[in-house]
Amino acid sequence: MAQETIQQDEINLTAEEKAAVFKVLQRDLTLPEAAMLEVMNSEHCSYKSSRPILPLLPTEGPRVICGPGEDAGVVDIGDGLALVFKLESHNHPSALDPYNGAATGVGGIIRDILCMGARPIGLLDSFRFGKLSDPHTKWLLKHVTKGVGGYGNCVGIANAGGEIEFDPSFQINCLINVGCFGIMRKDELALSTATTPGDRLILLGGSTGRDGIGGASFASKDITEESESDRGAVQIGDPYMKKLIIEATLEAIKSGVVEGLKDLGAAGVTCSISETADAGGTGTEIDLEKIRIREDDMEPWEILVSESQERMFFVVKPENVSKIGAIFAKYELPYEDLGVVTDSGKCVVNHKGKPIVDLPAHLLTKPPAANRTAEYPDYLDKLDRKWLPKEPETKELNDICRKIMASDNIISREWVYRQYDTEVGLYSTIKSGQGDGGVFRLTEFGSKKGIAATFDGNSHHCYLDPYNGGAGVLMEACSNVAAVGAEPIAFTDCLNFGNPEHPKVFWTFEKVVEGIADAAKALDIPCVGGNVSFYNHDQVNNVAVKPSPVIFAAGLIDDVSKAMNNKFKAPKQHIILIGETRTEIGGSEYTRVIHQTENGQVPKVDFTTAKNTLADMVSIINSELVTASHDLSKGGLFVTLTEMAMASNLGYNIDIHRMPADTERVDIRLFSETHGRFLVTVINENLGKVVAQFAQHQIPATLIGTVTEDKKLLISNGNDTNIIELPLEEIKQKWKFRMEEEMEGKIQK
Amino acid sequence: MPMNVVVIQFSGSTCDRDLVNAMRNVMEWDVDFLWHEKAMKNLEKYDAIFLPGGFTYGDHLRAGIIAAFTPVMGKVKERAKEGVPVLGICNGFQILVESELLPGALIGNETLRFSCKWTNLRVETERSAATNIAKKGDVWKVPIAHGEGRYFLDKKGLKDLNENDQIVWRYTTETGELTKEANPNGSIENIAGICNLEGNVVGLMPHPERAAESTLSPWETEDGKFYFQSIEKFLRRS
């Protein structure tokens, strides 16, 4: 080829990666070829560290249409419809440029859903930052929220929920994960393949600029003091153009002219031309000059790896190019016919009539995996699993409760979710703050069913005990879905970790994945996709983030009108606790906030009862036996009860002596975070039926108290009456407005 | 009498399908849903024209201003003069203001943040095309979702607006009290929606199309229906 070549030692690939390339190629690489291989070999694109571990996760099930490997998971939800969903990290860009980093995270995840052929209808988000009171945290939270909202609101996709965790380990490396879900008719599934030689390759949307050059490579490095200079690697989004792209793409699919479809995310054009060719067993050939560029002096390699936003890649029959062009023209969207599908198995890029890239597609799409070593991290030995705090005196309990309700990880997230449009689309029947998961109706698609969507993560548990922490996160996500009455049908994950080249970090990654995999088997729920974000390691302070898997669980409810929220409905209704409470306060709000320690036993998922507990919850809600439902998680029984009271402005009167537990200790009964527990309220005549439903599976369902008209939080322990007595309004004011006070410096209603 | 109703879709409208769905599925109206260039050609045949919410042209420059300069808005102005109801919701209201079909301006929320929440709207007049079945003082639960919804008008204009009975809704408490806390965006005099002198052009920031079905409302209310039922009555009468 008539091109400047690059010396082997100048190529930024490992020895194994180079060997894999030159075994096949036996010639020098051109500069654009080297750039393409570098970016496709990056951790972000190749999953080279995680790939050997991820097969532990079960991926099959009767509903699965597309599992891992496609841009998003696709599951059959009946009525001729499919649910498409995915979550992804945008950690490194958000740490440097929180507004644009978060906004383009949303833009990217929407494209993943769209490129399967689905209309994106819901968004979720998950943030991890340092302490809330820290000024840097506030700066990040303010702009990340604005970025997520600014993009999602403008593109017109409703927010369905999310979660936020604050912990000092995220001070420099914040974690920003965003998820999206969409609905499509099963027969409109679009795949990222180019199967037929002669078909044309069409690039739709924005021009290609220098923004996002090498973004994938930069996400595969630790953050250092020099990272500021990487700011050009953060892409800039344009939600207005995305909205037009969504409508144009869906219209093109409906018109039947789309043979293959791929979004341009990490590695840009390089990824599109290689993945469609490799998946279809064909080749691709494009002319570089056809790509519309924003800056005249862009080098060919820059054009090929640019991650400029708002672009989609279509495979179209030659006779349909004008048809699809007319659809794009209606939305005033520019597009170019870049080239053709070939049968060569190669990706060829021509520039000024000469090939500057001529690589087998599989070299780009299937780089070798990296063999990472795992080593038990000694910090775990320093932890005392059996540790218990000195039991607090009764007179201290009210203040402990006040502190927990006002802690960073318990306070209301209203300041954040008010900035998101939760209503657009007329889908949301259970909205942020009203239940454990968001519930969206599918009326528009002609179905009575509803989708429940939730995010969950718990870095504290995963740090102390990666295996049980990982299992717990999946259990918790599925519990959220079951708490609204939906059957958990599938999940995807985003695994956020430090540097995988550090064996002690890699060990925690392996254990978390093992934990998730075992819980998934116990719950019989498939993993249909995921994302891995490594290198969340702050080199300035030399700390990795706490292991932070985030799980997006999806649930299905047959009749959306039966979905249940977490609000007490009327005084005198019975409050029932499902499940048994164990001495599991390691990593809990109680332990960290009140005792400032990381010791203690992390909750373990009971694999024998987990599936039945969730199925019984779904059953009682769908049989309309309960009037409110909420699962127990961060902060344990006390926080869950109080959230239900605050949602309704009704009080409660509880006797914790009645609850089945492995300890008599009041603090543990109140604040343990044991999994597989729920609170439901019932009217008198349904009490027996609810208890009987769980009794079949030897799961305790215990009457522990009643809803009261009096706006008081009253807890007794047998004969010790009112060991806790707090006014609801005082607790609610602090809980509801603390984030706003922190962020705005004053209360604004 | 059959009603001929059109919802105009602009580049960047996002609440357009919601409005059409509420009209078709809840109100059982026959409604045409047209891209602005197409609507341009047939506007004469419609008895009512709706401008939906969204982020037309990405809210670039100022919310609603670019859409206000699309050719179809020239036609909309002509039809408005003829007395045809022209109804703008959220971004549609912003377009009406930018087209000078309605007075005043919609500026950035007082908090400088986008805000999505359910609000209480007190009906201030029964004479508008969108409130004629309501009683003055009725309170409707309808959600807002906007970053630039703070209504502003100078003193003289405000005096006229009050004297001419052009204020259609105000943000209040659940029981209809006018308080600072009930005002979600800092609008002057808690104004949520207004009409022109004749009452046929009506704009509001809250979204009645999101409040017309009990399943979508946290209180199981359907107050958004009053908005559509009023328009229906207005059309049947005229």
HADDOCK unambig.tbl for C-alpha pairs under 7 A between the chains (distance, minus, plus):
assign (segid A and resid 154 and name CA) (segid B and resid 55 and name CA) 5.63 0.50 0.50
assign (segid A and resid 154 and name CA) (segid B and resid 58 and name CA) 6.82 0.50 0.50
assign (segid A and resid 155 and name CA) (segid B and resid 14 and name CA) 6.97 0.50 0.50
assign (segid A and resid 156 and name CA) (segid B and resid 14 and name CA) 5.05 0.50 0.50
assign (segid A and resid 240 and name CA) (segid B and resid 12 and name CA) 6.02 0.50 0.50
assign (segid A and resid 240 and name CA) (segid B and resid 57 and name CA) 6.54 0.50 0.50
assign (segid A and resid 240 and name CA) (segid B and resid 58 and name CA) 4.66 0.50 0.50
assign (segid A and resid 243 and name CA) (segid B and resid 12 and name CA) 6.42 0.50 0.50
assign (segid A and resid 244 and name CA) (segid B and resid 12 and name CA) 6.82 0.50 0.50
assign (segid A and resid 418 and name CA) (segid B and resid 115 and name CA) 5.36 0.50 0.50
assign (segid A and resid 418 and name CA) (segid B and resid 116 and name CA) 5.09 0.50 0.50
assign (segid A and resid 418 and name CA) (segid B and resid 117 and name CA) 6.55 0.50 0.50
assign (segid A and resid 419 and name CA) (segid B and resid 113 and name CA) 6.60 0.50 0.50
assign (segid A and resid 419 and name CA) (segid B and resid 114 and name CA) 4.91 0.50 0.50
assign (segid A and resid 419 and name CA) (segid B and resid 115 and name CA) 4.95 0.50 0.50
assign (segid A and resid 419 and name CA) (segid B and resid 116 and name CA) 6.11 0.50 0.50
assign (segid A and resid 420 and name CA) (segid B and resid 116 and name CA) 6.27 0.50 0.50
assign (segid A and resid 421 and name CA) (segid B and resid 116 and name CA) 5.46 0.50 0.50
assign (segid A and resid 421 and name CA) (segid B and resid 145 and name CA) 5.89 0.50 0.50
assign (segid A and resid 422 and name CA) (segid B and resid 116 and name CA) 7.00 0.50 0.50
assign (segid A and resid 423 and name CA) (segid B and resid 210 and name CA) 6.89 0.50 0.50
assign (segid A and resid 424 and name CA) (segid B and resid 15 and name CA) 6.57 0.50 0.50
assign (segid A and resid 425 and name CA) (segid B and resid 18 and name CA) 5.69 0.50 0.50
assign (segid A and resid 426 and name CA) (segid B and resid 18 and name CA) 6.27 0.50 0.50
assign (segid A and resid 426 and name CA) (segid B and resid 210 and name CA) 6.14 0.50 0.50
assign (segid A and resid 428 and name CA) (segid B and resid 216 and name CA) 6.41 0.50 0.50
assign (segid A and resid 429 and name CA) (segid B and resid 215 and name CA) 5.89 0.50 0.50
assign (segid A and resid 429 and name CA) (segid B and resid 216 and name CA) 5.01 0.50 0.50
assign (segid A and resid 749 and name CA) (segid B and resid 181 and name CA) 5.82 0.50 0.50
